[in-house]
Amino acid sequence: MYQRVALFSALAALARAQQAGDQQDETHPSLTWQDCSGGSCSDVSGTVVLDSNWRWTHIIDGYENCYEGNEWNTTACPDGATCAENCAIEGADYSGTYGVTTSGGELTINLVTEHEYGTNIGARVYLMEDDSNYQMFNLIGKEFTFDVDVSNVPCGVNGALYFVEMPQDGGMGVNGNNAGAAYGTGYCDAQCPHDIKFIDGEANVEGWEPSEGDENAGTGQYGTCCQEMDIWEANSMGAAYTPHTCTTEGLYRCEGAECSDVDGDRYGGVCDKDGCDYSHYRLGDREYYGPGGTSVDTNEPFTVVTQFLGSGSDLTEIRRKYVQGGQVIENSVVNVEGVEAYDSITDQFCEDYKEAFGDPNEFAELGGLSGMGASLARGHVLVMSIWVDFYAHMLWLDSSYPTDADPEQPGIARGDCPTDSGVPEDVIANQPDSNVKFSNIKFGDIDSTY
Ligand SMILES: *[C@@H]1O[C@H](CO)[C@@H](O)[C@H](O)[C@H]1NC(C)=O
């Protein structure tokens, strides 16, 4: 698609008349949200778009695959630029192939979808302003709120809602990218992921290694980095909110040490992979959140409120509240030896808890809240996804991690999931009905949305 989208669409229409069901129009599912700026809330008609990585990638004037399983077709894709010229990414059957459905203001994403051509695992969608632009948000001085149902998000699964500094048009026109936001291009985050098939309008063909565990994924030479504000990384057993800083602006295609993943070294690159995470359990309140939790009961839906205190491009504090059963619930309070009883993210909170846990404070080194604020002020895109973790089995969210460390040591225990849980093959086989529901998304002035 990166090349000649319009041409391909015309051919697809032709082909469809001849071979029913082989090709797919791209119709973005609608998702209503509310803007509560200036005193009252009003409905905004948005849509969501599926990330390009999930889509069928094939020869522009045919049905042959450019990418199949977890490998590139080296005839069509001898190098990144040629591949972008030769290959198209296809429209999506959102519910049938990818398990993504919307109804009014509610989005449901299923973990496992059996379809005509195989099995789809997880999905990632972005909120759109119109058919060729992502909806941009500047969260500073504002509040972002949504309802979530994590009752079907078990150990090892992450139903995530977060913001990243992606380009509004998905990088349309950059090198061979003629698909753009309409096809969900331009993803980046603070892990500088290498599994993205096209970055900056070129296929990530060079150095591509098929994944050992994931039959649909692999990693290429390039990573795609940008600042990330995780509002919600969670399942029924654990939840965290986490700003991640980078020294770069917008989408940055990294290579080598700047991606900070050479020889397992996660530090020293352009982005802060750890982030400054606020996890109720890890910070010492183990009963607060979970099935039958004393404050937030994950057996039932609830509302998540996140407040970004500050003004201009100056971000000073990130606060959390919940609402469940009509009650407003204040955030859990830090209960870690040697750390004050914080209840929100500030630079001082990050410094103090990281010192207590013996974690390097790369968040501060790469910009801290001031760097995060500068990024948020440039505008971020809303991402919603469900995923399983082939690398660390999500143990960093819901169990003890690293698994070879003493769980009694501060900062190691993050949730009650067993350390052998979260193996994707097991989760996919045993909990295929896992899904996350996000609804009633609201954005507005502080204290206006709940
Ligand atoms: C690889 O691409 C070529 C065209 O460049 C095509 O003829 C061939 O069928 C493709 N292979 C597969 C396995 O799809």
The ligand as an SDF file (V2000), in Angstrom:
LIG
                    3D

 14 14  0  0  0  0  0  0  0  0999 V2000
    6.9630  -13.4720   -4.0920 C   0  0  0  0  0  0  0  0  0  0  0  0
    6.8440  -12.3660   -4.9530 O   0  0  0  0  0  0  0  0  0  0  0  0
    6.8520  -12.7020   -6.3310 C   0  0  0  0  0  0  0  0  0  0  0  0
    6.7540  -11.4080   -7.1280 C   0  0  0  0  0  0  0  0  0  0  0  0
    7.7730  -10.5240   -6.8440 O   0  0  0  0  0  0  0  0  0  0  0  0
    5.7110  -13.6210   -6.6470 C   0  0  0  0  0  0  0  0  0  0  0  0
    5.7530  -13.9910   -8.0020 O   0  0  0  0  0  0  0  0  0  0  0  0
    5.7530  -14.8310   -5.7530 C   0  0  0  0  0  0  0  0  0  0  0  0
    4.6000  -15.6270   -5.9690 O   0  0  0  0  0  0  0  0  0  0  0  0
    5.7990  -14.4230   -4.3060 C   0  0  0  0  0  0  0  0  0  0  0  0
    5.9410  -15.5890   -3.4550 N   0  0  0  0  0  0  0  0  0  0  0  0
    4.9960  -15.9810   -2.5820 C   0  0  0  0  0  0  0  0  0  0  0  0
    5.3320  -17.2010   -1.7650 C   0  0  0  0  0  0  0  0  0  0  0  0
    3.9400  -15.4150   -2.4490 O   0  0  0  0  0  0  0  0  0  0  0  0
  1  2  1  0
  1 10  1  0
  2  3  1  0
  3  4  1  0
  3  6  1  0
  4  5  1  0
  6  7  1  0
  6  8  1  0
  8  9  1  0
  8 10  1  0
 10 11  1  0
 11 12  1  0
 12 13  1  0
 12 14  2  0
M  END
$$$$
